[in-house]
Amino acid sequence: MSEATDLIGERRAVVSGAGQSDIGRRLFRDPLELTLDACLAAIEDAGLTTADIDGLSTYPGAFGPGGFSGGGMVDVHDGLRFENIQWFCGGVEFPGQLGAVINAALAVSAGLCKHVLVWRSVWEGSAQGTGGRAAVMPGGGGSGSFKASGFMEWVLPFSAPSAATWIAMFAQRHFHEYGTTREQLGQIAVNSRKNAGLNPKAIYSEPMSMDDYLSARMISTPLCLFDCDVPCDGATAFIVSRADTVADLRKPPINIEAVATALHGRPSWDQYHDLTSMPAQDAGKELWKRTDLKPTDVDVANMYDGFSFITVAWIEGMGFCKKGEAGAFLEGGHNIARDSGVLPLNTNGGQLSAGRLHGFGFLHESCVQLWGEAGERQVPNTPEVGVACAGGGPMAGTLLLTHRR
């Protein structure tokens, strides 16, 4: 843990509880029911009751077709009959999915409230049904169809509404500039599947070899099927508490050492100034300015993998290797192995295998690892420092977490 122990800024906040609903490829359950299950689990995990909750925060709120949101602010507030909410926040234009958690940390640090319930829920698997991804994509003929506007005006006419196409450009440029290979990129997917085999909630847990990865059908060069995350149904929730409430909690909380949400370039999926990177590099640089810890102090890293190349951007952006050297860092998969790597990566299987919980799964996994509650997938010598990163393209949010026993 950092020697800078003064409770300033985000260090006044802790993660005191975490919970998840059932997770499944297609559960066909009411998405609000899943949301409330996760919220109640998080409240219980913290040793609190609904009467203790005085803040609410969520991403993206009651927004979007296609299973993108399973429970907005009003639905959860009313569903759990909260009566003492002093602060709340919910909306889609956050700096990555973890912006809802960062907002909660800043709210309790400012004294606006003491215990904030933060949640994110999805039901994309059930929403697309048997229609495949096109059923929920803009222009796909399903519930996601709409008149193109904004950024979509430039991609929808070319049948490119999917982020798989946009992220593939970043990956291809990185390959061109630095000699990165598909075998190196594939280590992220193969490692995630190995970790998912130890996660009872993972969507895909059967073994996957590098040959399996390389022979999978191409989606958008150089990204194949196994470079893409898997839509699912599920909800994740946290309690973010003020640090001086530790005596009220069921267990020692996770300390929020630092947060960062920087964006130094254009807020664009395809016009960012460096197409070998993303604003992950901006957030990463800012994070280390807010602590005396270093990248080498991190014991476990759970970083966004909506597409495998986004994880590459985070590995470099967070300073775990030099710019352009992620391919070499990933070579052979040894550095990212859960049981022996210098940077155990996406230890629950990430979104590539465990399911697309849209950012919140990474924070949940970092917390349970630091609490030593990860079961068979627990990183050896229970880690004390972890990072959770979420967001791709022009969105980036990251938290540095510590836990001392």
N, C-alpha and C positions, 0 to 999 in steps of 0.2 A: 504493500500500500504506500501511497505517496507520503513523504515526510511533511508535505504542506497540509497539515491537519486542521488549520483554521477553517471553520465552517463558513466559507464564503461561496457566493454564487450557487451553482448546482450542487455543491457538496452539502448544502443544507437539506438535500433530498435523498431518500433511499427507496429501493424497491423492497416492500415488506411482504408481498404475497404475489403468487402467480397461479393461474388456473387455465385449464383448457376443457372444452367440451369433447364429445366424441369427434374423431376425425375420420373421414371416409371419402372414397372416390365419388360416390353418389349416395348420400344418406336418405334423400327425399324426406327430410324432416323440416319442420318450420324453422326458418333461419333465426327468427327471434328466440325461439326455444333454445337453440344452440348458444346464442349470445348470452342469454340469462344463465344457462348452465355454467358457462365459463366465468361470468361475473361472480356468481355465488361461490364458485370454487376458489376464486382469488381472494374474496373477502374472508372465507373460512381459513384459507392458508395463512393469512396474516393474523388470524386470531381476533378479527373484528366482527362487527355486525353491520347491517345496513344503516343502523342509527349513527354509526361512527363516520360514515362516508359524507363528506361535505364538498366534494368536487367531482366533476365528470369530464372526461376527455375522450374523444374518439376520432378515428380517421376511417372513412371519409365522411361520416355522417350518413344520413338517409339519402344516398346518392347513387345514381347509375343503374342501368339495366344489366341483365346478364349475370346476376348473382354477385356483383361487386361489393355489395353491402348487405349485411344481414340484420342490422339493428341500429337505428339512428338514436340521437340524443333523446328525443321525446319518448320513443318507444321504451327505452331502457329506464328512463327516469320514472315513467308511469308504471312500467311492468314490475319494478322493484319497490315502488311506493316510497321513494326517497322524500324526506320532508325537511332536510337541513342542508340543501345545496347552496354553498356560498359562491362558487365559481364553476363555470362550465365552458367548454370550447369544443367545436366540431366543424370540420370543413375539409374540402378536397385539396386545396392549394397549400398543402403542408410541404416541408422540405423532406420528402420521402415519408414512408409510412410511420417511421418512428418519431416523426414530428409531434404526434399526439402525446407520446411519453415525455418528450423533451419539454413540451408546453406545460405538462403536469408538474414536472420537476421545477420549472421556473416559477410556477404558481405557488407551490408550497414553500419554495425558497423565499418568495416575496411576502409570505405571511398571509396570502389570500385564503388559504384553507389548510387543513391538516392531513387529510387522507383522500386522495383522488383515485377513483375507479377509472381505469383506462382500458379500452377494449377495441378489438378489430375482428370482424366476422365476415366470412365469405360462404357462398353456396354456388360457386361457379360450376362445380361438377354436375349438380342436379339441374341447374339452369340450362346447361347446354344439352342435357338429356342424351338422346341418340343422334343428335344432329351434328356432333363434332364441334370444333372450335368456331367454325363459320357461323353456327347458330347464334352466337353471342357477340360476334365481331361486327363493327360498323360496315355496312354494305354487304353483309353476309346473308341477308334475306330473313333474318330472325328478329327477335325482339330488340337487337342492338342496331337495327337499321335507322339511319337518320340522314338528313341533308348535311352534306359536308360543309364545315366551316372551320376557320382557324387553320391549324396545322394540317388537318385532314383534307383541306382543299388541295394540298400539294401531293398527297400520297394516295388518297382513295381513287382518283382517276387512273392511277397506274396499278390498281389492285394490290396495294401495299399497305393495308390498314394495320397489319400485325407488327408489333415491336420486334418480332423475330427478324424481319427484314431490316429494320433500322439498326439493331444491335449487330447484325451480321456485317454491316459496313464497318463498324468499329473493329470487330474481330479481324476482318480481312485486311484492314489497314495496319493493325498491329502485326499480323503475320508478315506483311510486306516490309514494314520498317525494321522489325527486330528478328525476323526469322523464326517466329513462334510456329509450332507445328500442331497438327490435329492430335497427335499422340500426347503432346504436353497438355493441351487443353482438355483432352479426354480424361486426364488424371483427376480432374475435379469431379466428373460424373462417376467414375469408377470408385473413387474414395467415398463419395456420398452414398452410393449404393451399398458399399460394405458397411458403413455406419448404420444405414437404414435397416440392415439385417438384424440389428440389435435393438431396434426401436419398435415396440409393439403397436404403435399408432401409425407407422409409416405406410404409405400407399403401396409402394413397390419395395419389396425386401428380398426378392430372389437374387442370387448372385449374378453379377455382370462382369465379364472380362473385357480387356481392351479390344479383343477381336470382336466381341459383341458390339461394343461402341462404334468401332470403325466400319462395321458392316451395316449399321442402322441406316435407314433411308435419310437422304439429305432433305432438309427443310429450306434453308437459305444459306448458301455457301459462305463460310465453312461450317455452319451450325447444322448438326444432324438432330434426329429425334431426341436423343438422350442429352442434348445440350439445352433442352426446353423443359421448363418446370411443368408439373402436372396439376391441372385444376382439381380442386377438391371442395368439400364442405367442412366447415369447422370454425370455431371461435377461440380466441385467446384473450386473456384479460390479466391485468396487473393492478396492484395497489401501490401507488407512489405516495410515500408518507414524508412528513417533516422529520428530520433526523432526531429532534428532541422528543419524539414520541416513542422511542425504542422500548421504554418500560411498558407500553401498552400492547406490545406485539407478541405473537406466539413464539417467534424464533429470531435469531440475529438476522438483521436485514442485509441486503446487498447495498453497498455504498455506491452512489453515483459520483465518480471521481471527476469526469469531464464529459461535456457534450459538444457537438459541433454540427453546423448545418450550412457551411459556406457555399456560395456560388459566385465564382469570380469571372466566369465567361458568359456567353449568351445562353439564355434559358431555352435551349433548343435540343431536340433529339438528333438533328442532322446538321446543324450549323455551329456546333461547339467548336472552339478554336483548335482543339487537338483531337482528331478522330481516332487516336490510339488510346484515348483516356476518356474520362467523364468527370463531373464535379466531385466524384469520390476523392479525387486528388486535392480539391479545395478543402473539403471537410476534414480530410485526413491531416493536412498541414495545420489547420486551425486547432484540431483536437490536441495535438502534442504541445501547443503553446499554452494550454490551460492546465498543465500538470507537469510534475517533474519526473513522471514515469516515462519510459521509452518503449518503442515497439518490441525490443528484446525482453521486456518484462511481461509480455502477454503470454498467458498459459493456455488459452483457448480462444478461438476466433470463429464467430458465426456471422458470415457475410453473404449478402444478397446474391442469389443465383437464379433469378428469374430466367436468365440465360447464362450459361457457364462463363461467357466472356465478362459479364458484369463482375463476377468474382475476381477475375484477373485485374480488372480496373481497381477494385477495392484492395487487393493484395499490394499493388504498386502504390495506390493512393495513400494507404495507411503506413507506408514505409517499411513493410515487411521484406521488401527487396527493392533494389534500385529501379528506376524507370526503364522499361524495356526488358527487364530481366526476369519477369514472371515465368516465362517459358522454362528457363533454366531452373528456377526455383521449384517448379512443378515436376520437372523431369523425374520419372520413376515413381513419383508419389510418396517418397520417403519423408519429405519435409512436412507434409500435411496429414500424415497418418495419425489416427486417434490415439493409438497406444504407444507410439514411439517417436512421433514427429516433433520438430521444433515448434511447429504451429498447428496443433490439432484443429482441423477445419471442418465446419458444418457437421458437428458430431451427431446430430439427430438424423442425418440424411439430407438436410437442406430441402429446398423446394423441388429439386430435381427428382428426389425419390420419396421424401416424407410427405410432400404435398405443399401446394402454393397457399400458405397462410399469410401471404402478402406482407412479409417483413416482421410481423409479430412473433413468428415461430423462432426467429433467430435470437431475439431477446429472451424468450422463454427458455430456450436451450442454454444460453449463457448463464441464466440465473440458476437453473437446476444443476448445471455443472458446478457452479461455485458453491451451491448449497450441498453438493455431494449427493444429490437425489436422482441421478441419471440412470441408476440401475446398471444393466449389463454394458451400456455404452459409456459409463463413467470414465473420464480421463484419469489415468493413474495419478496418484499423489494429489488428490483433490485440488484443482487449481484455485489460485487466489486472485488472479487478475484476468479479466476477460473483456472482449469487445463484441458488440453487436452493431452491425451495419446494415442499412436498408436503403433502397432506392437505386434506380438506374437511369440512364439518360441524364436529364437536367435536374434530377432530384437526388439529394444525398443527406442522410442523417445518421449520426453515429454516437454511441455511448461507450465510455470506458468505465468498467465496473470493477470493484474490489470487494473482497470478503476476507476478513481476518478472523481466525478461530482462537 
